[in-house]
Amino acid sequence: MDSKIILMENNELRELKGRLLKLLEKEALRRGDFTLSSGKKSNYYLDGRVITLTPEGAYLIANIILKLCEGKAISAIGGPTLGADPIVGALGVISHIKGVALKTFIVRKAAKEHGARRQIEGPPLIKGDKVLLIDDVATTGKALIEAKETLAREGIDCSLAMVIVDRCEGAGENLSKAGLKLESIFTIRDFGL
């Protein structure tokens, strides 16, 4: 690939990430006393859905993830409900606009007790699909690990996870033990924390 094209793509990614970081800092980062879903106490909370459920945030996140997936031959992207839901929707739309063949899916905490009784929602995944698990924020990585286990029960293997923000509180290590490599758009250090 021409070095000018690579530089242009890197500049575009840098610009998208800069816009997203400002948006997260302004709208999603809160300081105070919080109890996280992991049960841990924290003096800050990063509410990813405040951004993933906005038009600008959804657009930025979907474009960044697609750029970061280039060359990885990903055929399906999804993750645990609720953090992944808006990201998956945005990825579906942006990937279609860009002509990228991509399946999206959501992993429920438990299978529905009615209808098709599925735990994995979306177009059917098949063995051999190269799957990327996504979520908004990772602390311990528990939701991503549970999603991987659900996929494994259906014969779908995945080895890569991506989040908007890694809080750097053990998710990378926990995911590694579960056979998942964690990548993030940002770490909490990007916010000066």
Secondary structure as GFF3:
##gff-version 3
##sequence-region A 1 193
A	DSSP	alpha_helix	3	23	.	.	.	ID=ss1
A	DSSP	pi_helix	24	28	.	.	.	ID=ss2
A	DSSP	beta_strand	29	35	.	.	.	ID=ss3
A	DSSP	beta_strand	41	46	.	.	.	ID=ss4
A	DSSP	alpha_helix	49	52	.	.	.	ID=ss5
A	DSSP	alpha_helix	55	69	.	.	.	ID=ss6
A	DSSP	beta_strand	76	80	.	.	.	ID=ss7
A	DSSP	alpha_helix	85	97	.	.	.	ID=ss8
A	DSSP	beta_strand	103	107	.	.	.	ID=ss9
A	DSSP	beta_strand	120	121	.	.	.	ID=ss10
A	DSSP	beta_strand	131	138	.	.	.	ID=ss11
A	DSSP	alpha_helix	142	153	.	.	.	ID=ss12
A	DSSP	beta_strand	158	166	.	.	.	ID=ss13
A	DSSP	alpha_helix	171	177	.	.	.	ID=ss14
A	DSSP	beta_strand	181	187	.	.	.	ID=ss15
A	DSSP	three_ten_helix	188	191	.	.	.	ID=ss16
###
